[in-house]
Amino acid sequence: MANSTTDKSKSAALPENPPLTTMAVVAPIVGWLIPGAGHILLKRYGRGVLIMISVVAMFLIGLGLQGHIYKPNGGDILDILGFVGDVGAGVLYFMARIMDWGQAAAAHATGDYGKTFLIVAGLLNFMAAADAHHIALGKKP
Amino acid sequence: MTLTHFSAAVLFALFASIVFGITQRNTTQEMFRYGLYCFAMFVGGVFVAGWVMWLLRR
């Protein structure tokens, strides 16, 4: 009972179908390119910094563990999904491609952990970008 | 860089939990609690999986 009242008051406070604003488009794109920057742009500084630290740290740990950086490809479905995950890290991914990081043959088992860290860093950044979109729309405080 | 499987799992759990907490909840308190919950589930899952593998190996 109490929960339904709370849900109603929450849904009343947050609009169901808010209009698409410029910020709702720009914030997730900026957030994708620079992890956490979407939240910082929306003045959620604490959240933005924490997301930035988390995604960048995961990406760097992945590189440190000699994880593989996937290139755009049309081959095996797992390779395609690997690329989609990696590219989620935005500028970090493009920098790694330009500097030719993550291309060394995996010398030990940690390379597999590294690949996972790199992919998950990108996927978490996609989640953060979607969150920035919702904040900009006013669907989330 | 070398990490043990356990330390890699704990770092993974830490960073993933932070982002899960921030993106999946609305208020700061809920974010903190959900982040802690996710972290506990990740690390707990590591221990459970470890014991399951130990049992399977016997």
N, CA and C atoms of all chains as a GROMACS GRO file, in nm:
protein
  597
    1MET      N    1   0.084  -0.120   0.000
    1MET     CA    2   0.000   0.000   0.000
    1MET      C    3   0.087   0.125   0.000
    2ALA      N    4   0.177   0.124   0.098
    2ALA     CA    5   0.267   0.239   0.108
    2ALA      C    6   0.354   0.251  -0.017
    3ASN      N    7   0.393   0.133  -0.070
    3ASN     CA    8   0.477   0.134  -0.189
    3ASN      C    9   0.404   0.193  -0.308
    4SER      N   10   0.275   0.155  -0.324
    4SER     CA   11   0.201   0.205  -0.440
    4SER      C   12   0.186   0.357  -0.433
    5THR      N   13   0.167   0.408  -0.310
    5THR     CA   14   0.158   0.554  -0.294
    5THR      C   15   0.289   0.620  -0.333
    6THR      N   16   0.399   0.558  -0.287
    6THR     CA   17   0.530   0.613  -0.319
    6THR      C   18   0.555   0.609  -0.470
    7ASP      N   19   0.518   0.497  -0.533
    7ASP     CA   20   0.536   0.485  -0.678
    7ASP      C   21   0.458   0.593  -0.753
    8LYS      N   22   0.332   0.617  -0.704
    8LYS     CA   23   0.249   0.718  -0.771
    8LYS      C   24   0.313   0.856  -0.760
    9SER      N   25   0.362   0.887  -0.638
    9SER     CA   26   0.420   1.020  -0.619
    9SER      C   27   0.548   1.035  -0.702
   10LYS      N   28   0.624   0.923  -0.715
   10LYS     CA   29   0.746   0.928  -0.797
   10LYS      C   30   0.711   0.950  -0.943
   11SER      N   31   0.611   0.873  -0.991
   11SER     CA   32   0.575   0.886  -1.132
   11SER      C   33   0.514   1.022  -1.162
   12ALA      N   34   0.453   1.082  -1.059
   12ALA     CA   35   0.397   1.216  -1.080
   12ALA      C   36   0.509   1.319  -1.092
   13ALA      N   37   0.616   1.295  -1.013
   13ALA     CA   38   0.727   1.390  -1.014
   13ALA      C   39   0.811   1.377  -1.141
   14LEU      N   40   0.826   1.252  -1.192
   14LEU     CA   41   0.909   1.232  -1.309
   14LEU      C   42   0.820   1.210  -1.432
   15PRO      N   43   0.837   1.290  -1.537
   15PRO     CA   44   0.750   1.281  -1.654
   15PRO      C   45   0.762   1.148  -1.728
   16GLU      N   46   0.648   1.099  -1.783
   16GLU     CA   47   0.646   0.971  -1.855
   16GLU      C   48   0.712   0.982  -1.992
   17ASN      N   49   0.665   1.077  -2.074
   17ASN     CA   50   0.720   1.096  -2.208
   17ASN      C   51   0.767   1.240  -2.227
   18PRO      N   52   0.880   1.273  -2.170
   18PRO     CA   53   0.928   1.410  -2.181
   18PRO      C   54   0.977   1.440  -2.322
   19PRO      N   55   0.974   1.566  -2.364
   19PRO     CA   56   1.022   1.601  -2.498
   19PRO      C   57   1.172   1.583  -2.510
   20LEU      N   58   1.218   1.546  -2.630
   20LEU     CA   59   1.361   1.525  -2.654
   20LEU      C   60   1.430   1.660  -2.665
   21THR      N   61   1.522   1.684  -2.576
   21THR     CA   62   1.595   1.811  -2.577
   21THR      C   63   1.735   1.791  -2.638
   22THR      N   64   1.800   1.901  -2.669
   22THR     CA   65   1.937   1.893  -2.724
   22THR      C   66   2.029   1.824  -2.626
   23MET      N   67   2.013   1.860  -2.497
   23MET     CA   68   2.100   1.801  -2.395
   23MET      C   69   2.080   1.650  -2.385
   24ALA      N   70   1.956   1.604  -2.408
   24ALA     CA   71   1.928   1.460  -2.401
   24ALA      C   72   1.998   1.383  -2.513
   25VAL      N   73   2.038   1.454  -2.618
   25VAL     CA   74   2.113   1.391  -2.728
   25VAL      C   75   2.264   1.408  -2.706
   26VAL      N   76   2.301   1.529  -2.664
   26VAL     CA   77   2.444   1.561  -2.650
   26VAL      C   78   2.507   1.487  -2.531
   27ALA      N   79   2.437   1.483  -2.417
   27ALA     CA   80   2.496   1.424  -2.294
   27ALA      C   81   2.537   1.278  -2.313
   28PRO      N   82   2.450   1.191  -2.370
   28PRO     CA   83   2.496   1.052  -2.387
   28PRO      C   84   2.609   1.037  -2.487
   29ILE      N   85   2.613   1.123  -2.590
   29ILE     CA   86   2.722   1.114  -2.688
   29ILE      C   87   2.855   1.155  -2.622
   30VAL      N   88   2.849   1.267  -2.547
   30VAL     CA   89   2.970   1.312  -2.476
   30VAL      C   90   3.011   1.206  -2.372
   31GLY      N   91   2.910   1.150  -2.303
   31GLY     CA   92   2.936   1.047  -2.203
   31GLY      C   93   2.998   0.922  -2.263
   32TRP      N   94   2.957   0.888  -2.385
   32TRP     CA   95   3.016   0.773  -2.453
   32TRP      C   96   3.162   0.802  -2.491
   33LEU      N   97   3.183   0.919  -2.550
   33LEU     CA   98   3.318   0.953  -2.594
   33LEU      C   99   3.416   0.966  -2.477
   34ILE      N  100   3.373   1.039  -2.373
   34ILE     CA  101   3.458   1.057  -2.254
   34ILE      C  102   3.380   1.001  -2.134
   35PRO      N  103   3.419   0.884  -2.084
   35PRO     CA  104   3.344   0.822  -1.974
   35PRO      C  105   3.320   0.918  -1.857
   36GLY      N  106   3.193   0.931  -1.817
   36GLY     CA  107   3.157   1.016  -1.703
   36GLY      C  108   3.129   1.160  -1.740
   37ALA      N  109   3.172   1.201  -1.860
   37ALA     CA  110   3.156   1.342  -1.898
   37ALA      C  111   3.009   1.379  -1.920
   38GLY      N  112   2.927   1.283  -1.957
   38GLY     CA  113   2.784   1.310  -1.974
   38GLY      C  114   2.721   1.354  -1.844
   39HIS      N  115   2.757   1.285  -1.736
   39HIS     CA  116   2.704   1.321  -1.604
   39HIS      C  117   2.761   1.455  -1.558
   40ILE      N  118   2.890   1.477  -1.584
   40ILE     CA  119   2.952   1.603  -1.544
   40ILE      C  120   2.886   1.720  -1.618
   41LEU      N  121   2.856   1.698  -1.746
   41LEU     CA  122   2.787   1.800  -1.826
   41LEU      C  123   2.651   1.835  -1.766
   42LEU      N  124   2.588   1.736  -1.703
   42LEU     CA  125   2.456   1.756  -1.642
   42LEU      C  126   2.468   1.796  -1.494
   43LYS      N  127   2.591   1.834  -1.455
   43LYS     CA  128   2.619   1.882  -1.319
   43LYS      C  129   2.603   1.775  -1.212
   44ARG      N  130   2.614   1.646  -1.252
   44ARG     CA  131   2.619   1.537  -1.153
   44ARG      C  132   2.767   1.501  -1.138
   45TYR      N  133   2.840   1.592  -1.070
   45TYR     CA  134   2.986   1.581  -1.068
   45TYR      C  135   3.035   1.454  -0.999
   46GLY      N  136   2.976   1.425  -0.882
   46GLY     CA  137   3.021   1.308  -0.807
   46GLY      C  138   3.003   1.180  -0.887
   47ARG      N  139   2.883   1.164  -0.945
   47ARG     CA  140   2.855   1.043  -1.024
   47ARG      C  141   2.948   1.036  -1.144
   48GLY      N  142   2.967   1.152  -1.210
   48GLY     CA  143   3.051   1.156  -1.329
   48GLY      C  144   3.195   1.115  -1.300
   49VAL      N  145   3.249   1.167  -1.190
   49VAL     CA  146   3.388   1.134  -1.154
   49VAL      C  147   3.401   0.986  -1.120
   50LEU      N  148   3.303   0.933  -1.045
   50LEU     CA  149   3.308   0.790  -1.009
   50LEU      C  150   3.299   0.701  -1.134
   51ILE      N  151   3.212   0.738  -1.228
   51ILE     CA  152   3.201   0.660  -1.351
   51ILE      C  153   3.331   0.668  -1.430
   52MET      N  154   3.386   0.789  -1.437
   52MET     CA  155   3.512   0.808  -1.510
   52MET      C  156   3.623   0.721  -1.451
   53ILE      N  157   3.637   0.727  -1.318
   53ILE     CA  158   3.741   0.648  -1.251
   53ILE      C  159   3.719   0.499  -1.278
   54SER      N  160   3.594   0.453  -1.265
   54SER     CA  161   3.566   0.311  -1.281
   54SER      C  162   3.595   0.262  -1.422
   55VAL      N  163   3.543   0.334  -1.523
   55VAL     CA  164   3.559   0.288  -1.662
   55VAL      C  165   3.706   0.298  -1.705
   56VAL      N  166   3.769   0.411  -1.674
   56VAL     CA  167   3.910   0.428  -1.714
   56VAL      C  168   3.998   0.324  -1.644
   57ALA      N  169   3.973   0.301  -1.515
   57ALA     CA  170   4.054   0.202  -1.441
   57ALA      C  171   4.034   0.064  -1.501
   58MET      N  172   3.911   0.027  -1.531
   58MET     CA  173   3.888  -0.106  -1.590
   58MET      C  174   3.956  -0.119  -1.725
   59PHE      N  175   3.950  -0.012  -1.803
   59PHE     CA  176   4.013  -0.016  -1.936
   59PHE      C  177   4.165  -0.030  -1.922
   60LEU      N  178   4.224   0.048  -1.831
   60LEU     CA  179   4.370   0.043  -1.813
   60LEU      C  180   4.415  -0.092  -1.756
   61ILE      N  181   4.336  -0.145  -1.662
   61ILE     CA  182   4.369  -0.279  -1.608
   61ILE      C  183   4.363  -0.382  -1.722
   62GLY      N  184   4.260  -0.369  -1.806
   62GLY     CA  185   4.247  -0.460  -1.921
   62GLY      C  186   4.369  -0.454  -2.012
   63LEU      N  187   4.416  -0.332  -2.039
   63LEU     CA  188   4.536  -0.318  -2.122
   63LEU      C  189   4.658  -0.374  -2.050
   64GLY      N  190   4.666  -0.346  -1.919
   64GLY     CA  191   4.778  -0.395  -1.839
   64GLY      C  192   4.786  -0.546  -1.836
   65LEU      N  193   4.671  -0.611  -1.843
   65LEU     CA  194   4.667  -0.757  -1.842
   65LEU      C  195   4.681  -0.815  -1.983
   66GLN      N  196   4.720  -0.730  -2.077
   66GLN     CA  197   4.742  -0.769  -2.218
   66GLN      C  198   4.614  -0.818  -2.284
   67GLY      N  199   4.502  -0.750  -2.252
   67GLY     CA  200   4.375  -0.785  -2.315
   67GLY      C  201   4.377  -0.746  -2.462
   68HIS      N  202   4.295  -0.816  -2.540
   68HIS     CA  203   4.290  -0.792  -2.685
   68HIS      C  204   4.189  -0.683  -2.718
   69ILE      N  205   4.231  -0.589  -2.803
   69ILE     CA  206   4.139  -0.485  -2.852
   69ILE      C  207   4.085  -0.532  -2.987
   70TYR      N  208   3.953  -0.544  -2.996
   70TYR     CA  209   3.892  -0.592  -3.120
   70TYR      C  210   3.884  -0.480  -3.223
   71LYS      N  211   3.905  -0.517  -3.348
   71LYS     CA  212   3.887  -0.422  -3.459
   71LYS      C  213   3.748  -0.446  -3.520
   72PRO      N  214   3.697  -0.347  -3.596
   72PRO     CA  215   3.568  -0.371  -3.663
   72PRO      C  216   3.581  -0.494  -3.753
   73ASN      N  217   3.485  -0.583  -3.744
   73ASN     CA  218   3.496  -0.706  -3.823
   73ASN      C  219   3.358  -0.761  -3.857
   74GLY      N  220   3.353  -0.843  -3.955
   74GLY     CA  221   3.226  -0.905  -3.996
   74GLY      C  222   3.235  -1.056  -3.989
   75GLY      N  223   3.318  -1.104  -3.901
   75GLY     CA  224   3.340  -1.249  -3.894
   75GLY      C  225   3.257  -1.317  -3.788
   76ASP      N  226   3.325  -1.379  -3.695
   76ASP     CA  227   3.260  -1.454  -3.587
   76ASP      C  228   3.176  -1.361  -3.500
   77ILE      N  229   3.059  -1.410  -3.459
   77ILE     CA  230   2.966  -1.327  -3.381
   77ILE      C  231   3.031  -1.280  -3.250
   78LEU      N  232   3.113  -1.366  -3.190
   78LEU     CA  233   3.179  -1.326  -3.064
   78LEU      C  234   3.280  -1.214  -3.088
   79ASP      N  235   3.345  -1.216  -3.205
   79ASP     CA  236   3.438  -1.108  -3.239
   79ASP      C  237   3.363  -0.977  -3.261
   80ILE      N  238   3.246  -0.988  -3.326
   80ILE     CA  239   3.165  -0.867  -3.349
   80ILE      C  240   3.120  -0.809  -3.215
   81LEU      N  241   3.072  -0.896  -3.126
   81LEU     CA  242   3.026  -0.850  -2.995
   81LEU      C  243   3.144  -0.794  -2.913
   82GLY      N  244   3.260  -0.853  -2.930
   82GLY     CA  245   3.381  -0.802  -2.864
   82GLY      C  246   3.411  -0.660  -2.909
   83PHE      N  247   3.397  -0.636  -3.039
   83PHE     CA  248   3.419  -0.501  -3.092
   83PHE      C  249   3.316  -0.404  -3.035
   84VAL      N  250   3.189  -0.446  -3.030
   84VAL     CA  251   3.082  -0.359  -2.978
   84VAL      C  252   3.113  -0.322  -2.833
   85GLY      N  253   3.157  -0.420  -2.754
   85GLY     CA  254   3.192  -0.392  -2.615
   85GLY      C  255   3.309  -0.296  -2.605
   86ASP      N  256   3.412  -0.323  -2.682
   86ASP     CA  257   3.533  -0.239  -2.676
   86ASP      C  258   3.505  -0.094  -2.714
   87VAL      N  259   3.427  -0.077  -2.822
   87VAL     CA  260   3.404   0.058  -2.875
   87VAL      C  261   3.320   0.142  -2.778
   88GLY      N  262   3.256   0.077  -2.682
   88GLY     CA  263   3.178   0.149  -2.580
   88GLY      C  264   3.265   0.240  -2.495
   89ALA      N  265   3.394   0.213  -2.491
   89ALA     CA  266   3.483   0.295  -2.408
   89ALA      C  267   3.516   0.429  -2.474
   90GLY      N  268   3.463   0.452  -2.594
   90GLY     CA  269   3.477   0.583  -2.660
   90GLY      C  270   3.620   0.618  -2.696
   91VAL      N  271   3.665   0.735  -2.648
   91VAL     CA  272   3.798   0.787  -2.682
   91VAL      C  273   3.908   0.689  -2.641
   92LEU      N  274   3.886   0.619  -2.530
   92LEU     CA  275   3.987   0.522  -2.484
   92LEU      C  276   4.010   0.415  -2.591
   93TYR      N  277   3.901   0.371  -2.654
   93TYR     CA  278   3.913   0.269  -2.759
   93TYR      C  279   3.990   0.325  -2.879
   94PHE      N  280   3.950   0.445  -2.923
   94PHE     CA  281   4.016   0.503  -3.041
   94PHE      C  282   4.164   0.530  -3.013
   95MET      N  283   4.194   0.573  -2.890
   95MET     CA  284   4.333   0.597  -2.853
   95MET      C  285   4.412   0.465  -2.857
   96ALA      N  286   4.350   0.361  -2.804
   96ALA     CA  287   4.418   0.230  -2.804
   96ALA      C  288   4.443   0.182  -2.947
   97ARG      N  289   4.348   0.208  -3.036
   97ARG     CA  290   4.365   0.167  -3.177
   97ARG      C  291   4.476   0.247  -3.243
   98ILE      N  292   4.477   0.379  -3.217
   98ILE     CA  293   4.579   0.465  -3.277
   98ILE      C  294   4.718   0.427  -3.226
   99MET      N  295   4.729   0.400  -3.097
   99MET     CA  296   4.859   0.366  -3.038
   99MET      C  297   4.894   0.218  -3.058
  100ASP      N  298   4.802   0.144  -3.118
  100ASP     CA  299   4.824   0.001  -3.143
  100ASP      C  300   4.843  -0.079  -3.014
  101TRP      N  301   4.769  -0.039  -2.910
  101TRP     CA  302   4.771  -0.115  -2.785
  101TRP      C  303   4.676  -0.234  -2.799
  102GLY      N  304   4.697  -0.333  -2.716
  102GLY     CA  305   4.606  -0.448  -2.710
  102GLY      C  306   4.615  -0.539  -2.830
  103GLN      N  307   4.728  -0.538  -2.899
  103GLN     CA  308   4.742  -0.624  -3.017
  103GLN      C  309   4.846  -0.734  -2.995
  104ALA      N  310   4.912  -0.731  -2.878
  104ALA     CA  311   5.014  -0.833  -2.851
  104ALA      C  312   4.948  -0.970  -2.833
  105ALA      N  313   5.017  -1.074  -2.878
  105ALA     CA  314   4.966  -1.209  -2.858
  105ALA      C  315   4.967  -1.238  -2.708
  106ALA      N  316   4.855  -1.292  -2.659
  106ALA     CA  317   4.844  -1.318  -2.515
  106ALA      C  318   4.949  -1.420  -2.471
  107ALA      N  319   5.036  -1.376  -2.381
  107ALA     CA  320   5.144  -1.465  -2.336
  107ALA      C  321   5.098  -1.555  -2.222
  108HIS      N  322   5.003  -1.509  -2.145
  108HIS     CA  323   4.952  -1.592  -2.036
  108HIS      C  324   4.802  -1.575  -2.018
  109ALA      N  325   4.749  -1.653  -1.923
  109ALA     CA  326   4.603  -1.659  -1.905
  109ALA      C  327   4.541  -1.526  -1.870
  110THR      N  328   4.620  -1.433  -1.812
  110THR     CA  329   4.563  -1.305  -1.773
  110THR      C  330   4.515  -1.224  -1.893
  111GLY      N  331   4.564  -1.258  -2.012
  111GLY     CA  332   4.517  -1.191  -2.133
  111GLY      C  333   4.367  -1.207  -2.150
  112ASP      N  334   4.316  -1.321  -2.108
  112ASP     CA  335   4.172  -1.346  -2.116
  112ASP      C  336   4.096  -1.257  -2.016
  113TYR      N  337   4.153  -1.240  -1.896
  113TYR     CA  338   4.092  -1.149  -1.798
  113TYR      C  339   4.093  -1.007  -1.856
  114GLY      N  340   4.207  -0.971  -1.916
  114GLY     CA  341   4.221  -0.836  -1.971
  114GLY      C  342   4.116  -0.807  -2.076
  115LYS      N  343   4.093  -0.903  -2.164
  115LYS     CA  344   3.991  -0.887  -2.269
  115LYS      C  345   3.854  -0.862  -2.205
  116THR      N  346   3.825  -0.935  -2.098
  116THR     CA  347   3.697  -0.919  -2.029
  116THR      C  348   3.687  -0.779  -1.967
  117PHE      N  349   3.794  -0.734  -1.904
  117PHE     CA  350   3.794  -0.599  -1.844
  117PHE      C  351   3.768  -0.493  -1.952
  118LEU      N  352   3.833  -0.508  -2.068
  118LEU     CA  353   3.817  -0.409  -2.175
  118LEU      C  354   3.673  -0.405  -2.226
  119ILE      N  355   3.617  -0.523  -2.249
  119ILE     CA  356   3.479  -0.529  -2.301
  119ILE      C  357   3.381  -0.475  -2.198
  120VAL      N  358   3.397  -0.515  -2.072
  120VAL     CA  359   3.302  -0.471  -1.969
  120VAL      C  360   3.314  -0.321  -1.943
  121ALA      N  361   3.436  -0.267  -1.953
  121ALA     CA  362   3.452  -0.121  -1.937
  121ALA      C  363   3.366  -0.048  -2.040
  122GLY      N  364   3.368  -0.097  -2.164
  122GLY     CA  365   3.287  -0.036  -2.270
  122GLY      C  366   3.138  -0.052  -2.244
  123LEU      N  367   3.098  -0.171  -2.201
  123LEU     CA  368   2.955  -0.195  -2.176
  123LEU      C  369   2.904  -0.111  -2.059
  124LEU      N  370   2.986  -0.096  -1.955
  124LEU     CA  371   2.946  -0.012  -1.842
  124LEU      C  372   2.933   0.134  -1.887
  125ASN      N  373   3.022   0.174  -1.979
  125ASN     CA  374   3.014   0.312  -2.028
  125ASN      C  375   2.886   0.334  -2.110
  126PHE      N  376   2.842   0.231  -2.183
  126PHE     CA  377   2.713   0.241  -2.253
  126PHE      C  378   2.599   0.262  -2.153
  127MET      N  379   2.605   0.187  -2.042
  127MET     CA  380   2.502   0.202  -1.937
  127MET      C  381   2.504   0.344  -1.882
  128ALA      N  382   2.624   0.396  -1.859
  128ALA     CA  383   2.638   0.532  -1.804
  128ALA      C  384   2.585   0.635  -1.903
  129ALA      N  385   2.610   0.613  -2.033
  129ALA     CA  386   2.561   0.707  -2.135
  129ALA      C  387   2.408   0.705  -2.138
  130ALA      N  388   2.349   0.586  -2.128
  130ALA     CA  389   2.202   0.576  -2.125
  130ALA      C  390   2.147   0.645  -2.001
  131ASP      N  391   2.219   0.634  -1.889
  131ASP     CA  392   2.178   0.700  -1.765
  131ASP      C  393   2.181   0.852  -1.781
  132ALA      N  394   2.285   0.901  -1.847
  132ALA     CA  395   2.295   1.046  -1.872
  132ALA      C  396   2.176   1.093  -1.957
  133HIS      N  397   2.137   1.010  -2.054
  133HIS     CA  398   2.021   1.041  -2.139
  133HIS      C  399   1.894   1.055  -2.053
  134HIS      N  400   1.876   0.960  -1.961
  134HIS     CA  401   1.757   0.963  -1.875
  134HIS      C  402   1.758   1.084  -1.782
  135ILE      N  403   1.876   1.119  -1.732
  135ILE     CA  404   1.885   1.237  -1.644
  135ILE      C  405   1.850   1.363  -1.724
  136ALA      N  406   1.903   1.372  -1.846
  136ALA     CA  407   1.877   1.491  -1.930
  136ALA      C  408   1.729   1.502  -1.964
  137LEU      N  409   1.662   1.386  -1.979
  137LEU     CA  410   1.519   1.388  -2.010
  137LEU      C  411   1.434   1.423  -1.888
  138GLY      N  412   1.495   1.412  -1.770
  138GLY     CA  413   1.420   1.438  -1.648
  138GLY      C  414   1.353   1.314  -1.593
  139LYS      N  415   1.386   1.196  -1.650
  139LYS     CA  416   1.327   1.072  -1.601
  139LYS      C  417   1.394   1.023  -1.474
  140LYS      N  418   1.510   1.082  -1.445
  140LYS     CA  419   1.586   1.041  -1.326
  140LYS      C  420   1.645   1.166  -1.262
  141PRO      N  421   1.642   1.173  -1.128
  141PRO     CA  422   1.697   1.293  -1.063
  141PRO      C  423   1.850   1.302  -1.075
  142MET      N  424   5.180  -0.636  -1.607
  142MET     CA  425   5.091  -0.637  -1.491
  142MET      C  426   5.040  -0.778  -1.467
  143THR      N  427   5.047  -0.820  -1.343
  143THR     CA  428   4.992  -0.952  -1.310
  143THR      C  429   4.897  -0.939  -1.191
  144LEU      N  430   4.787  -1.005  -1.202
  144LEU     CA  431   4.688  -1.008  -1.094
  144LEU      C  432   4.648  -1.153  -1.072
  145THR      N  433   4.619  -1.188  -0.948
  145THR     CA  434   4.565  -1.321  -0.926
  145THR      C  435   4.420  -1.321  -0.973
  146HIS      N  436   4.366  -1.439  -0.991
  146HIS     CA  437   4.226  -1.448  -1.034
  146HIS      C  438   4.135  -1.378  -0.932
  147PHE      N  439   4.166  -1.396  -0.804
  147PHE     CA  440   4.082  -1.337  -0.700
  147PHE      C  441   4.090  -1.185  -0.700
  148SER      N  442   4.212  -1.130  -0.708
  148SER     CA  443   4.224  -0.984  -0.706
  148SER      C  444   4.160  -0.922  -0.830
  149ALA      N  445   4.173  -0.992  -0.944
  149ALA     CA  446   4.106  -0.943  -1.066
  149ALA      C  447   3.955  -0.943  -1.047
  150ALA      N  448   3.903  -1.048  -0.984
  150ALA     CA  449   3.758  -1.057  -0.962
  150ALA      C  450   3.710  -0.948  -0.867
  151VAL      N  451   3.790  -0.918  -0.764
  151VAL     CA  452   3.749  -0.815  -0.667
  151VAL      C  453   3.751  -0.676  -0.733
  152LEU      N  454   3.855  -0.648  -0.812
  152LEU     CA  455   3.859  -0.519  -0.883
  152LEU      C  456   3.744  -0.506  -0.980
  153PHE      N  457   3.716  -0.615  -1.053
  153PHE     CA  458   3.604  -0.616  -1.146
  153PHE      C  459   3.474  -0.586  -1.070
  154ALA      N  460   3.455  -0.655  -0.956
  154ALA     CA  461   3.334  -0.637  -0.877
  154ALA      C  462   3.322  -0.493  -0.828
  155LEU      N  463   3.433  -0.436  -0.784
  155LEU     CA  464   3.431  -0.300  -0.730
  155LEU      C  465   3.385  -0.199  -0.835
  156PHE      N  466   3.450  -0.201  -0.950
  156PHE     CA  467   3.419  -0.100  -1.052
  156PHE      C  468   3.282  -0.123  -1.115
  157ALA      N  469   3.248  -0.248  -1.138
  157ALA     CA  470   3.116  -0.277  -1.196
  157ALA      C  471   3.006  -0.236  -1.098
  158SER      N  472   3.028  -0.261  -0.968
  158SER     CA  473   2.926  -0.228  -0.868
  158SER      C  474   2.904  -0.077  -0.859
  159ILE      N  475   3.012  -0.001  -0.871
  159ILE     CA  476   3.000   0.146  -0.866
  159ILE      C  477   2.908   0.193  -0.980
  160VAL      N  478   2.935   0.145  -1.100
  160VAL     CA  479   2.855   0.190  -1.216
  160VAL      C  480   2.712   0.136  -1.206
  161PHE      N  481   2.695   0.011  -1.162
  161PHE     CA  482   2.560  -0.043  -1.144
  161PHE      C  483   2.482   0.043  -1.044
  162GLY      N  484   2.545   0.074  -0.931
  162GLY     CA  485   2.477   0.152  -0.828
  162GLY      C  486   2.433   0.288  -0.880
  163ILE      N  487   2.521   0.355  -0.951
  163ILE     CA  488   2.490   0.490  -1.002
  163ILE      C  489   2.380   0.485  -1.107
  164THR      N  490   2.387   0.386  -1.196
  164THR     CA  491   2.295   0.388  -1.310
  164THR      C  492   2.159   0.323  -1.281
  165GLN      N  493   2.154   0.236  -1.180
  165GLN     CA  494   2.030   0.161  -1.160
  165GLN      C  495   1.940   0.213  -1.048
  166ARG      N  496   1.985   0.312  -0.975
  166ARG     CA  497   1.905   0.366  -0.865
  166ARG      C  498   1.898   0.518  -0.873
  167ASN      N  499   1.798   0.576  -0.803
  167ASN     CA  500   1.770   0.718  -0.818
  167ASN      C  501   1.833   0.808  -0.711
  168THR      N  502   1.832   0.764  -0.587
  168THR     CA  503   1.885   0.851  -0.481
  168THR      C  504   2.024   0.803  -0.437
  169THR      N  505   2.098   0.894  -0.375
  169THR     CA  506   2.236   0.862  -0.334
  169THR      C  507   2.239   0.743  -0.238
  170GLN      N  508   2.145   0.741  -0.143
  170GLN     CA  509   2.143   0.631  -0.046
  170GLN      C  510   2.112   0.498  -0.115
  171GLU      N  511   2.015   0.500  -0.207
  171GLU     CA  512   1.981   0.377  -0.281
  171GLU      C  513   2.099   0.331  -0.367
  172MET      N  514   2.168   0.429  -0.428
  172MET     CA  515   2.284   0.394  -0.512
  172MET      C  516   2.390   0.324  -0.429
  173PHE      N  517   2.417   0.381  -0.311
  173PHE     CA  518   2.520   0.325  -0.222
  173PHE      C  519   2.483   0.183  -0.180
  174ARG      N  520   2.357   0.166  -0.139
  174ARG     CA  521   2.312   0.034  -0.092
  174ARG      C  522   2.312  -0.067  -0.205
  175TYR      N  523   2.267  -0.026  -0.324
  175TYR     CA  524   2.264  -0.120  -0.437
  175TYR      C  525   2.406  -0.155  -0.483
  176GLY      N  526   2.495  -0.055  -0.479
  176GLY     CA  527   2.636  -0.081  -0.513
  176GLY      C  528   2.697  -0.183  -0.418
  177LEU      N  529   2.670  -0.166  -0.288
  177LEU     CA  530   2.721  -0.262  -0.189
  177LEU      C  531   2.662  -0.401  -0.213
  178TYR      N  532   2.532  -0.404  -0.244
  178TYR     CA  533   2.464  -0.532  -0.269
  178TYR      C  534   2.528  -0.603  -0.389
  179CYS      N  535   2.550  -0.528  -0.497
  179CYS     CA  536   2.612  -0.587  -0.617
  179CYS      C  537   2.752  -0.638  -0.586
  180PHE      N  538   2.828  -0.558  -0.510
  180PHE     CA  539   2.965  -0.598  -0.476
  180PHE      C  540   2.962  -0.729  -0.396
  181ALA      N  541   2.872  -0.734  -0.298
  181ALA     CA  542   2.861  -0.856  -0.215
  181ALA      C  543   2.822  -0.976  -0.302
  182MET      N  544   2.731  -0.954  -0.396
  182MET     CA  545   2.687  -1.063  -0.484
  182MET      C  546   2.801  -1.111  -0.574
  183PHE      N  547   2.876  -1.015  -0.629
  183PHE     CA  548   2.989  -1.052  -0.716
  183PHE      C  549   3.091  -1.135  -0.638
  184VAL      N  550   3.134  -1.080  -0.523
  184VAL     CA  551   3.239  -1.148  -0.446
  184VAL      C  552   3.185  -1.278  -0.388
  185GLY      N  553   3.061  -1.275  -0.339
  185GLY     CA  554   2.999  -1.398  -0.289
  185GLY      C  555   2.992  -1.504  -0.398
  186GLY      N  556   2.958  -1.459  -0.520
  186GLY     CA  557   2.951  -1.552  -0.634
  186GLY      C  558   3.085  -1.616  -0.663
  187VAL      N  559   3.193  -1.540  -0.644
  187VAL     CA  560   3.328  -1.594  -0.664
  187VAL      C  561   3.353  -1.710  -0.567
  188PHE      N  562   3.316  -1.686  -0.439
  188PHE     CA  563   3.338  -1.792  -0.338
  188PHE      C  564   3.251  -1.914  -0.367
  189VAL      N  565   3.123  -1.889  -0.402
  189VAL     CA  566   3.032  -2.001  -0.432
  189VAL      C  567   3.085  -2.081  -0.551
  190ALA      N  568   3.123  -2.010  -0.657
  190ALA     CA  569   3.174  -2.079  -0.776
  190ALA      C  570   3.302  -2.157  -0.742
  191GLY      N  571   3.385  -2.096  -0.657
  191GLY     CA  572   3.509  -2.164  -0.616
  191GLY      C  573   3.481  -2.295  -0.544
  192TRP      N  574   3.385  -2.291  -0.450
  192TRP     CA  575   3.351  -2.413  -0.377
  192TRP      C  576   3.285  -2.516  -0.468
  193VAL      N  577   3.201  -2.470  -0.561
  193VAL     CA  578   3.136  -2.564  -0.655
  193VAL      C  579   3.243  -2.635  -0.739
  194MET      N  580   3.342  -2.557  -0.785
  194MET     CA  581   3.448  -2.619  -0.865
  194MET      C  582   3.530  -2.716  -0.782
  195TRP      N  583   3.551  -2.680  -0.654
  195TRP     CA  584   3.626  -2.770  -0.565
  195TRP      C  585   3.549  -2.903  -0.548
  196LEU      N  586   3.415  -2.893  -0.531
  196LEU     CA  587   3.334  -3.013  -0.517
  196LEU      C  588   3.334  -3.097  -0.644
  197LEU      N  589   3.327  -3.031  -0.759
  197LEU     CA  590   3.327  -3.103  -0.887
  197LEU      C  591   3.460  -3.175  -0.910
  198ARG      N  592   3.567  -3.114  -0.861
  198ARG     CA  593   3.700  -3.169  -0.884
  198ARG      C  594   3.724  -3.295  -0.799
  199ARG      N  595   3.652  -3.307  -0.688
  199ARG     CA  596   3.677  -3.419  -0.596
  199ARG      C  597   3.634  -3.553  -0.657
   0.00000   0.00000   0.00000
